[in-house]
Amino acid sequence: MTIDNLDEYIKYRFHRSEECLEEALILAEKERWNAVVNRLYYSCFYAVIALLLKNNIETQSHDGARTQFGLHFVKTGKIDKSFGKLFTKLFDYRQKGDYGDLFDYDEKIARPLIEQVRAFVDEIRGFIH
């Protein structure tokens, strides 16, 4: 794939966000809760990257994306604090689920996150389009 300009790259990143949310739904049907949490995190991450790109804010890492999102959108009140907290929670959950030994999420934890992430992505969409 070739990206010819910044607007195309922003659209690409946001599209990846939407795809990850769809992947989470598919994985939820199979009760693969750690993978659901992973995909939900990446859905938020790609949406945040698209938002940062749209606002000419560069970052080099996942932690940098969280920091810049917090500084430029959550602390300024442009985006509700609950979305900042959700993004941080999913970052921590993904780390634990992907790298923690003998740890598995269950439906009780993972399923409610799906609608929260859907709202997060919808919120970011309003700033992208």
Buried (B, 14 or more C-beta within 10 A) or exposed (E): EEEEEEEEBBBBBBEBBBBBBEBBEEBBEEEBBBBBBBBBBBBBBBBBBBBBBBBEBEBEEBEEBBEBBBEBBBEEEEBBEEBBEBBBBBBEBBEEBEEEEEEEBEEEBBBEBBEBBBBBBEBBBEBBE
